[in-house]
Amino acid sequence: MYLNGYGVQEDAQKGIKLLRKAAEIGNSEAQFGLGYVYYSGRAVERDYKEALKWFRRAAENGSPDAAYYMGEMYLEGKGITQYDREAARWFKIAADKDVVEAQYRLGEMYRDGRGVKQDYDAAVDLFKRASEKGSPEARYALGALHLSGQGVTRDYEKARRYFAAAAESGNTMAQVALASMLEQGLGVHRSNTLAYAVLLFAQKKSKEPRSEIEEAMQKVSKQLGNKEIDAARKIADDLLTPGNFQEVLERELKHA
């Protein structure tokens, strides 16, 4: 409460003091919270070793979120020697308790054979579990696998649908990949206008300029006249209407 000012005047130092008191007597939520304070550097100097200490205590005390952060710290070598196998072990603990980020991370490790034996079936299963809970990253990963045929049967329809779901949620890589499929006509009728509309959508959704989007827009725009660009802008406006992305995309695909 004191850390966030919920119901009381914000007092970060008092909040940390109370967190520490609860953490030291074994409260797993407080242990995780204190670990995150040091991990993020909020109201204290960032200290990965101190973060690791409290995340470990919380994880051993049953906190799935702390187990996920233990995985991240081993994966990135923050506060401890980088160790893929240990990262995978912690991600599995968190993934088994339905931490979406851990499911995605562990899926990446199985896909790449990092810290575990490469296993595309396990990767796809984990990505699907995370995707069903709304992870844009997992949806993009599934789209990429189906597009390339890596570890799964190549399926442009599935790739497009996964990319579209991730793109709607703001995943830049999925937005660019979807536009590329439309531009090339992979599994659909080729439509540079719709590809450009998707990129306009991506540009407007992005909180800051992204070189991937700008480069793709420049490439596609060279193939369009003013009439097609105006049409793409109108489609982009429709795509930007909350809840309309999938419906508008399917509508335009039918007319492409």
Beta strands, then each sheet from edge to edge (+ up, - down):
end
